[in-house]
């Protein structure tokens, strides 16, 4: 992983512009499966469905969308949630509830890595995040172009959603603009590979810095709260359990006590707990880590930057079919926007 990332220069692909806004967020707690499940409450249509021919999985109430991509479908939310009825293919109904928060539109700058191991997840996540925005009062601009990370452009946004993009994939000018954005107190959601910290990613096999790459120690402290917070390794992709430690936090209050994900379950040289507020941990008894730590934080906030959150899980595209993971993404964005 290190060499494939380290040799990657500035990433320039394209900008996808997503728009939409709606009423205050409603919490998902049920889904509709089958061909075109309908809602008993008004709301905007979802766009994606669960795997299978015209299967759907609707969140937030509203009309269920359909697709065969295998990702979670997201229906539009009513003002306080509604009941999602089962579609023709069968499925259980559930009732939405209000997630709370202040109303008001905001903009999200979503930037993703073009690393081959993360492209599928990032591209599948983009329309889901857009649909979350439609139902929860924010718009999303999606890109892989780090040249768009300028002071002028980022000034338009309240939240920076870093989807697998590693800090060393950002050129120095982009790094400076990002650091200024954060220093202004704005919001950040970092997903999975956003936690690849340490100088090792810009070194060759002899420990020499590659080309004109620069180490960015500020970012290491920003993510993990301490200069010693360095990524070390991950085990093989496998299913494990995410345990929610703080179920009162805005980003995790709508989650169950635990849920399963297929992931890489990142490991770092240092436990960040003394320096951050831990929201969720990896239950190492449910998978095989490389280095068993016992206490394994995987989702947290850095209180030095009050509107930021790091989500260490989310490598595998299957996470997007998990309504709990999608809820975590949604509520993390709303938390970062102070909603």
DRENDO-1510 file (C-alpha; in Angstrom, 1 decimal, always signed):
<recs>
REC; n; res; u; v; w
REC; 1; UNK; +0.0; +0.0; +0.0 .
REC; 2; UNK; +2.8; +2.5; +1.0 .
REC; 3; UNK; +4.6; +2.4; -2.4 .
REC; 4; UNK; +1.4; +2.6; -4.4 .
REC; 5; UNK; +0.4; +5.7; -2.5 .
REC; 6; UNK; +3.8; +7.3; -2.3 .
REC; 7; UNK; +4.3; +7.4; -6.0 .
REC; 8; UNK; +1.0; +9.0; -6.7 .
REC; 9; UNK; +1.3; +12.7; -7.5 .
REC; 10; UNK; -1.4; +15.4; -7.7 .
REC; 11; UNK; -4.7; +13.9; -8.7 .
REC; 12; UNK; -6.7; +15.7; -11.4 .
REC; 13; UNK; -9.8; +14.0; -12.8 .
REC; 14; UNK; -13.1; +15.9; -12.8 .
REC; 15; UNK; -15.7; +17.8; -10.8 .
REC; 16; UNK; -19.2; +16.4; -10.3 .
REC; 17; UNK; -21.7; +19.0; -9.1 .
REC; 18; UNK; -24.6; +17.8; -6.9 .
REC; 19; UNK; -27.3; +20.1; -5.6 .
REC; 20; UNK; -30.4; +19.8; -3.4 .
REC; 21; UNK; -31.8; +20.7; -0.1 .
REC; 22; UNK; -34.7; +19.7; +2.1 .
REC; 23; UNK; -36.1; +19.9; +5.6 .
REC; 24; UNK; -34.4; +19.0; +8.9 .
REC; 25; UNK; -32.9; +15.5; +9.0 .
REC; 26; UNK; -34.9; +12.4; +9.9 .
REC; 27; UNK; -33.3; +9.3; +11.3 .
REC; 28; UNK; -33.4; +5.9; +9.4 .
REC; 29; UNK; -34.6; +3.0; +11.3 .
REC; 30; UNK; -36.5; +0.9; +8.7 .
REC; 31; UNK; -36.1; -0.1; +5.1 .
REC; 32; UNK; -38.2; -1.3; +2.2 .
REC; 33; UNK; -37.1; -4.1; -0.1 .
REC; 34; UNK; -38.2; -5.3; -3.5 .
REC; 35; UNK; -39.3; -3.6; -6.6 .
REC; 36; UNK; -40.2; +0.0; -6.0 .
REC; 37; UNK; -41.2; +0.2; -2.3 .
REC; 38; UNK; -43.4; +3.2; -1.6 .
REC; 39; UNK; -43.7; +5.5; +1.4 .
REC; 40; UNK; -46.7; +6.7; +3.3 .
REC; 41; UNK; -45.0; +10.1; +3.8 .
REC; 42; UNK; -44.2; +12.7; +1.2 .
REC; 43; UNK; -40.5; +13.2; +0.4 .
REC; 44; UNK; -37.9; +13.2; -2.4 .
REC; 45; UNK; -37.2; +10.0; -4.2 .
REC; 46; UNK; -34.1; +7.9; -3.3 .
REC; 47; UNK; -31.6; +7.0; -6.0 .
REC; 48; UNK; -29.9; +3.8; -5.1 .
REC; 49; UNK; -31.1; +0.4; -4.1 .
REC; 50; UNK; -29.7; -2.7; -2.5 .
REC; 51; UNK; -28.1; -5.4; -4.5 .
REC; 52; UNK; -30.3; -7.6; -6.8 .
REC; 53; UNK; -32.6; -6.8; -9.7 .
REC; 54; UNK; -34.5; -3.7; -8.9 .
REC; 55; UNK; -34.1; -4.3; -5.2 .
REC; 56; UNK; -34.3; -1.2; -2.9 .
REC; 57; UNK; -33.4; -0.3; +0.6 .
REC; 58; UNK; -35.0; +3.0; +1.7 .
REC; 59; UNK; -33.8; +5.2; +4.5 .
REC; 60; UNK; -35.5; +8.2; +6.1 .
REC; 61; UNK; -39.0; +7.5; +4.7 .
REC; 62; UNK; -40.0; +9.0; +1.5 .
REC; 63; UNK; -40.2; +7.2; -1.9 .
REC; 64; UNK; -37.8; +4.4; -2.3 .
REC; 65; UNK; -35.3; +4.4; -5.2 .
REC; 66; UNK; -34.2; +1.4; -7.2 .
REC; 67; UNK; -30.9; +0.3; -8.6 .
REC; 68; UNK; -28.8; -2.8; -9.0 .
REC; 69; UNK; -25.5; -1.3; -7.7 .
REC; 70; UNK; -25.7; -3.1; -4.4 .
REC; 71; UNK; -25.5; +0.1; -2.3 .
REC; 72; UNK; -28.1; +1.4; +0.1 .
REC; 73; UNK; -31.1; +3.2; -1.4 .
REC; 74; UNK; -32.0; +6.5; +0.3 .
REC; 75; UNK; -35.5; +7.8; +0.3 .
REC; 76; UNK; -36.4; +11.4; +0.9 .
REC; 77; UNK; -37.3; +12.3; +4.5 .
REC; 78; UNK; -40.5; +13.8; +5.7 .
REC; 79; UNK; -40.3; +16.6; +8.3 .
REC; 80; UNK; -40.3; +14.1; +11.2 .
REC; 81; UNK; -39.8; +10.8; +9.3 .
REC; 82; UNK; -42.4; +8.4; +8.0 .
REC; 83; UNK; -43.1; +4.8; +7.7 .
REC; 84; UNK; -41.4; +2.9; +4.8 .
REC; 85; UNK; -43.7; +0.3; +3.4 .
REC; 86; UNK; -42.5; -3.0; +1.9 .
REC; 87; UNK; -42.3; -3.2; -1.9 .
REC; 88; UNK; -43.5; -6.0; -4.2 .
REC; 89; UNK; -40.4; -8.0; -3.5 .
REC; 90; UNK; -41.1; -8.2; +0.2 .
REC; 91; UNK; -39.3; -6.6; +3.1 .
REC; 92; UNK; -39.8; -5.2; +6.5 .
REC; 93; UNK; -41.3; -1.8; +7.2 .
REC; 94; UNK; -39.8; +0.7; +9.6 .
REC; 95; UNK; -40.5; +4.1; +11.1 .
REC; 96; UNK; -38.3; +7.1; +10.7 .
REC; 97; UNK; -37.7; +9.5; +13.5 .
REC; 98; UNK; -36.3; +13.0; +13.8 .
REC; 99; UNK; -32.5; +13.3; +14.1 .
REC; 100; UNK; -32.7; +16.8; +15.4 .
REC; 101; UNK; -30.3; +19.6; +14.6 .
REC; 102; UNK; -30.8; +23.2; +13.3 .
REC; 103; UNK; -32.2; +23.7; +9.8 .
REC; 104; UNK; -30.5; +25.6; +7.1 .
REC; 105; UNK; -28.6; +24.7; +3.9 .
REC; 106; UNK; -24.9; +24.3; +3.8 .
REC; 107; UNK; -22.3; +23.1; +1.2 .
REC; 108; UNK; -20.0; +20.1; +1.4 .
REC; 109; UNK; -16.7; +19.8; -0.5 .
REC; 110; UNK; -16.2; +16.1; -1.1 .
REC; 111; UNK; -12.9; +15.0; -2.4 .
REC; 112; UNK; -11.8; +11.4; -3.1 .
REC; 113; UNK; -8.6; +9.6; -3.8 .
REC; 114; UNK; -7.9; +8.0; -7.2 .
REC; 115; UNK; -5.9; +5.1; -5.6 .
REC; 116; UNK; -7.2; +2.0; -7.3 .
REC; 117; UNK; -8.0; +0.3; -4.0 .
REC; 118; UNK; -10.4; +3.1; -3.1 .
REC; 119; UNK; -12.0; +4.2; -6.3 .
REC; 120; UNK; -15.0; +1.9; -6.2 .
REC; 121; UNK; -16.0; +2.9; -2.7 .
REC; 122; UNK; -15.6; +6.6; -3.4 .
REC; 123; UNK; -17.5; +6.6; -6.6 .
REC; 124; UNK; -20.3; +4.6; -5.1 .
REC; 125; UNK; -20.4; +6.9; -2.0 .
REC; 126; UNK; -20.8; +10.1; -4.1 .
REC; 127; UNK; -24.4; +9.7; -5.2 .
REC; 128; UNK; -25.4; +8.4; -1.7 .
REC; 129; UNK; -23.9; +11.4; +0.0 .
REC; 130; UNK; -25.7; +13.6; -2.6 .
REC; 131; UNK; -29.0; +11.9; -1.7 .
REC; 132; UNK; -28.3; +12.4; +2.0 .
REC; 133; UNK; -27.8; +16.1; +1.2 .
REC; 134; UNK; -31.2; +16.2; -0.7 .
REC; 135; UNK; -32.9; +14.9; +2.4 .
REC; 136; UNK; -31.0; +16.8; +5.0 .
REC; 137; UNK; -30.4; +20.3; +3.8 .
REC; 138; UNK; -26.9; +20.3; +2.2 .
REC; 139; UNK; -25.4; +20.2; -1.3 .
REC; 140; UNK; -22.3; +18.2; -2.3 .
REC; 141; UNK; -19.6; +19.0; -4.8 .
REC; 142; UNK; -17.6; +15.9; -5.6 .
REC; 143; UNK; -14.2; +15.8; -7.1 .
REC; 144; UNK; -10.8; +14.1; -7.3 .
REC; 145; UNK; -9.0; +17.3; -8.3 .
REC; 146; UNK; -6.8; +18.6; -5.6 .
REC; 147; UNK; -6.2; +21.8; -7.6 .
REC; 148; UNK; -9.6; +22.9; -6.4 .
REC; 149; UNK; -8.3; +23.0; -2.9 .
REC; 150; UNK; -7.7; +26.7; -2.8 .
REC; 151; UNK; -8.6; +29.4; -0.2 .
REC; 152; UNK; -11.1; +31.0; -2.6 .
REC; 153; UNK; -12.9; +27.8; -3.6 .
REC; 154; UNK; -13.0; +26.3; -0.1 .
REC; 155; UNK; -14.4; +29.5; +1.3 .
REC; 156; UNK; -17.8; +28.4; -0.3 .
REC; 157; UNK; -18.0; +25.4; +1.9 .
REC; 158; UNK; -18.8; +24.6; +5.6 .
REC; 159; UNK; -17.7; +20.9; +5.5 .
REC; 160; UNK; -14.7; +19.2; +3.9 .
REC; 161; UNK; -15.4; +15.5; +3.3 .
REC; 162; UNK; -12.1; +13.7; +2.8 .
REC; 163; UNK; -13.1; +10.4; +1.2 .
REC; 164; UNK; -10.0; +8.2; +1.3 .
REC; 165; UNK; -7.8; +11.0; +0.1 .
REC; 166; UNK; -4.5; +10.8; +2.0 .
REC; 167; UNK; -2.6; +13.9; +3.1 .
REC; 168; UNK; +0.4; +13.0; +1.0 .
REC; 169; UNK; -1.7; +12.9; -2.1 .
REC; 170; UNK; -2.3; +16.7; -1.7 .
REC; 171; UNK; +0.3; +19.0; -3.2 .
REC; 172; UNK; +1.7; +21.7; -0.8 .
REC; 173; UNK; -0.6; +24.4; -2.0 .
REC; 174; UNK; -3.6; +22.2; -1.3 .
REC; 175; UNK; -2.3; +21.3; +2.1 .
REC; 176; UNK; -1.9; +24.9; +3.0 .
REC; 177; UNK; -5.5; +25.7; +1.9 .
REC; 178; UNK; -6.8; +22.7; +3.9 .
REC; 179; UNK; -5.0; +23.8; +7.0 .
REC; 180; UNK; -6.4; +27.3; +6.7 .
REC; 181; UNK; -9.9; +25.9; +6.3 .
REC; 182; UNK; -9.6; +23.9; +9.5 .
REC; 183; UNK; -8.0; +26.8; +11.4 .
REC; 184; UNK; -11.1; +28.8; +10.6 .
REC; 185; UNK; -13.2; +26.4; +12.6 .
REC; 186; UNK; -14.9; +24.7; +9.7 .
REC; 187; UNK; -16.0; +21.1; +9.6 .
REC; 188; UNK; -14.2; +18.0; +8.5 .
REC; 189; UNK; -15.1; +14.4; +8.0 .
REC; 190; UNK; -12.2; +12.1; +7.2 .
REC; 191; UNK; -12.9; +8.6; +6.0 .
REC; 192; UNK; -10.6; +5.6; +6.3 .
REC; 193; UNK; -7.4; +6.4; +4.2 .
REC; 194; UNK; -7.6; +10.0; +5.5 .
REC; 195; UNK; -6.0; +8.4; +8.6 .
REC; 196; UNK; -2.8; +7.3; +6.8 .
REC; 197; UNK; -0.4; +9.4; +8.9 .
REC; 198; UNK; +3.4; +9.3; +9.0 .
REC; 199; UNK; +6.4; +10.2; +6.9 .
REC; 200; UNK; +6.8; +6.6; +5.6 .
REC; 201; UNK; +4.3; +7.2; +2.8 .
REC; 202; UNK; +6.5; +9.7; +1.1 .
REC; 203; UNK; +9.7; +7.7; +1.4 .
REC; 204; UNK; +11.2; +5.1; -0.9 .
REC; 205; UNK; +12.4; +1.7; +0.3 .
REC; 206; UNK; +15.7; +3.3; +1.4 .
REC; 207; UNK; +14.0; +5.8; +3.6 .
REC; 208; UNK; +14.6; +8.7; +1.2 .
REC; 209; UNK; +11.9; +11.3; +0.5 .
REC; 210; UNK; +10.6; +10.8; -3.0 .
REC; 211; UNK; +11.0; +13.8; -5.4 .
REC; 212; UNK; +9.5; +17.1; -4.2 .
REC; 213; UNK; +7.1; +15.5; -1.7 .
REC; 214; UNK; +7.0; +17.2; +1.7 .
REC; 215; UNK; +6.1; +15.7; +5.1 .
REC; 216; UNK; +3.2; +17.5; +6.8 .
REC; 217; UNK; +3.5; +16.9; +10.5 .
REC; 218; UNK; +0.6; +19.2; +11.3 .
REC; 219; UNK; -1.8; +16.7; +9.7 .
REC; 220; UNK; -0.6; +13.9; +11.9 .
REC; 221; UNK; -1.4; +15.9; +15.0 .
REC; 222; UNK; -4.6; +17.1; +13.5 .
REC; 223; UNK; -6.0; +13.6; +12.9 .
REC; 224; UNK; -4.7; +11.8; +16.0 .
REC; 225; UNK; -4.1; +14.6; +18.4 .
REC; 226; UNK; -0.4; +13.9; +18.8 .
REC; 227; UNK; +2.7; +13.9; +16.7 .
REC; 228; UNK; +3.3; +10.3; +17.5 .
REC; 229; UNK; +0.1; +9.1; +15.9 .
REC; 230; UNK; +1.5; +7.2; +13.0 .
REC; 231; UNK; -0.3; +4.6; +10.9 .
REC; 232; UNK; +1.4; +1.2; +11.1 .
REC; 233; UNK; -0.5; -1.6; +9.2 .
REC; 234; UNK; -3.9; -3.2; +8.6 .
REC; 235; UNK; -4.9; -6.8; +8.6 .
REC; 236; UNK; -6.5; -8.7; +5.7 .
REC; 237; UNK; -10.0; -7.4; +4.7 .
REC; 238; UNK; -12.4; -9.2; +7.0 .
REC; 239; UNK; -15.7; -8.8; +8.8 .
REC; 240; UNK; -15.6; -7.4; +12.4 .
REC; 241; UNK; -17.7; -5.5; +14.8 .
REC; 242; UNK; -17.8; -1.8; +15.4 .
REC; 243; UNK; -18.7; -1.0; +19.0 .
REC; 244; UNK; -20.3; +2.4; +19.7 .
REC; 245; UNK; -18.7; +3.9; +22.8 .
REC; 246; UNK; -20.5; +7.2; +23.0 .
REC; 247; UNK; -24.1; +6.9; +21.9 .
REC; 248; UNK; -25.0; +10.5; +23.0 .
REC; 249; UNK; -22.7; +12.2; +20.5 .
REC; 250; UNK; -24.4; +13.9; +17.6 .
REC; 251; UNK; -22.5; +11.7; +15.1 .
REC; 252; UNK; -23.4; +8.4; +16.8 .
REC; 253; UNK; -26.6; +8.9; +18.7 .
REC; 254; UNK; -28.7; +7.2; +16.0 .
REC; 255; UNK; -26.6; +4.1; +15.9 .
REC; 256; UNK; -27.1; +0.7; +17.7 .
REC; 257; UNK; -24.7; -0.4; +20.4 .
REC; 258; UNK; -22.7; -2.3; +17.7 .
REC; 259; UNK; -22.8; -3.4; +14.1 .
REC; 260; UNK; -20.7; -5.4; +11.7 .
REC; 261; UNK; -18.6; -4.2; +8.8 .
REC; 262; UNK; -16.2; -5.8; +6.3 .
REC; 263; UNK; -13.1; -3.7; +6.6 .
REC; 264; UNK; -9.3; -3.4; +6.9 .
REC; 265; UNK; -9.4; -2.3; +10.6 .
REC; 266; UNK; -6.5; +0.1; +10.5 .
REC; 267; UNK; -3.8; +0.0; +13.2 .
REC; 268; UNK; -1.6; +2.8; +14.4 .
REC; 269; UNK; +1.7; +2.9; +16.4 .
REC; 270; UNK; +0.0; +4.9; +19.2 .
REC; 271; UNK; -3.4; +4.7; +20.8 .
REC; 272; UNK; -5.1; +8.1; +20.2 .
REC; 273; UNK; -7.4; +7.8; +23.2 .
REC; 274; UNK; -5.4; +10.2; +25.5 .
REC; 275; UNK; -5.6; +12.9; +22.8 .
REC; 276; UNK; -9.1; +12.5; +21.3 .
REC; 277; UNK; -12.7; +11.8; +22.2 .
REC; 278; UNK; -13.4; +8.2; +21.2 .
REC; 279; UNK; -16.8; +7.5; +19.7 .
REC; 280; UNK; -16.4; +3.9; +18.5 .
REC; 281; UNK; -13.9; +1.1; +18.8 .
REC; 282; UNK; -13.0; -2.0; +16.8 .
REC; 283; UNK; -13.9; -5.2; +18.7 .
REC; 284; UNK; -10.7; -7.2; +18.1 .
REC; 285; UNK; -12.4; -10.3; +19.4 .
REC; 286; UNK; -14.5; -10.4; +16.3 .
REC; 287; UNK; -11.7; -10.4; +13.7 .
REC; 288; UNK; -7.9; -11.1; +13.5 .
REC; 289; UNK; -5.8; -8.0; +14.0 .
REC; 290; UNK; -2.1; -7.9; +13.1 .
REC; 291; UNK; -1.2; -6.4; +16.5 .
REC; 292; UNK; -3.8; -7.0; +19.2 .
REC; 293; UNK; -4.1; -3.7; +21.1 .
REC; 294; UNK; -7.1; -4.6; +23.3 .
REC; 295; UNK; -8.3; -1.0; +23.2 .
REC; 296; UNK; -8.7; -0.1; +19.6 .
REC; 297; UNK; -10.3; +3.4; +18.8 .
REC; 298; UNK; -11.5; +3.6; +15.2 .
REC; 299; UNK; -13.9; +6.6; +15.2 .
REC; 300; UNK; -13.2; +9.8; +17.1 .
REC; 301; UNK; -13.2; +13.6; +17.3 .
REC; 302; UNK; -10.2; +15.8; +18.1 .
REC; 303; UNK; -11.5; +18.3; +20.6 .
REC; 304; UNK; -8.8; +20.8; +19.5 .
REC; 305; UNK; -10.8; +21.1; +16.3 .
REC; 306; UNK; -14.4; +20.9; +17.5 .
REC; 307; UNK; -16.2; +20.3; +14.2 .
REC; 308; UNK; -14.0; +17.4; +12.9 .
REC; 309; UNK; -14.5; +13.7; +13.0 .
REC; 310; UNK; -12.4; +10.8; +11.7 .
REC; 311; UNK; -14.1; +7.5; +10.6 .
REC; 312; UNK; -11.5; +4.8; +10.3 .
REC; 313; UNK; -13.8; +2.3; +8.7 .
REC; 314; UNK; -15.3; +2.4; +5.2 .
REC; 315; UNK; -12.8; +0.7; +3.0 .
REC; 316; UNK; -15.1; -1.8; +1.4 .
REC; 317; UNK; -18.0; -0.9; -0.8 .
REC; 318; UNK; -20.3; -3.3; +1.1 .
REC; 319; UNK; -20.4; -0.7; +3.9 .
REC; 320; UNK; -22.6; +1.4; +1.8 .
REC; 321; UNK; -25.3; -1.3; +1.9 .
REC; 322; UNK; -25.3; -1.0; +5.7 .
REC; 323; UNK; -27.9; +1.5; +6.9 .
REC; 324; UNK; -26.0; +2.0; +10.1 .
REC; 325; UNK; -22.8; +3.0; +8.3 .
REC; 326; UNK; -24.8; +5.4; +6.0 .
REC; 327; UNK; -26.3; +6.9; +9.1 .
REC; 328; UNK; -22.8; +7.4; +10.6 .
REC; 329; UNK; -21.8; +9.3; +7.4 .
REC; 330; UNK; -24.9; +11.4; +7.4 .
REC; 331; UNK; -24.7; +12.4; +11.1 .
REC; 332; UNK; -21.0; +13.0; +10.9 .
REC; 333; UNK; -21.5; +15.5; +8.1 .
REC; 334; UNK; -24.3; +17.2; +10.1 .
REC; 335; UNK; -22.1; +17.3; +13.2 .
REC; 336; UNK; -19.2; +18.8; +11.2 .
REC; 337; UNK; -21.6; +21.5; +10.0 .
REC; 338; UNK; -22.7; +22.1; +13.5 .
REC; 339; UNK; -26.3; +21.1; +12.7 .
</recs>
